Amino acid sequence: MTKVFARFMKDESGATAIEYGLIAALIAVAAITAMGLVGNGLENTFNAVANELE
């Protein structure tokens, strides 16, 4: 039983998968935030153009 527990503690393959998952989640959050900011900027630009055309 001790050998099984020691082998389980040395196994880091699950930790690597979790790290990659956290990195992917961080990239997704950054991309969503950036797209939201760009979208707001575009909306403001198009509203300004529409107001000038009226």
N, C-alpha and C positions, 0 to 999 in steps of 0.2 A: 504494500500500500504506500509506503514511503517513497519507493522508486517512481510510482505513478504520479504522486503529488510533485516530486522534484522535477520530473519531466514536464508536467503541466506548467510549472512556474518558469521553466526555461523557454517554453514555446512562445515566440513573439510574433508569429504569423498573423494572429488575430489583431494584435495591436497595430500592425502595419496597415491592415485593411481599414481599421477605424481611423487612423491618421489620414489615409487617402480620402475617406468619406468626409472627414471634417474639412479638409482642404477644398474638396469639391463644393461643399455647402458654403464655405466662405466665398469662393469665386462666384457662386450663384447669387449670393446676397449682394456682392459688389456689383455684379452685372445688372441686377434688377434696380438697384439704387441709381446707377449711372443712366440706365434707360429712362427711368422716371425723371431725372433731372434734364436730360436731353429733350424728353417729351414736353416738359413744362416750358423749356426755352423755345421750342418750336411753336407751341401754342401761343406764347406771347408774341412771337414774330409774326405769325399769321394773323393774329388779332390786330396788330399794329398796321399791317398791310391792308386788311379789310377796312379798318377805320379810315385810312388814307384814301381808299378808293370810293368811299361813300361821300 
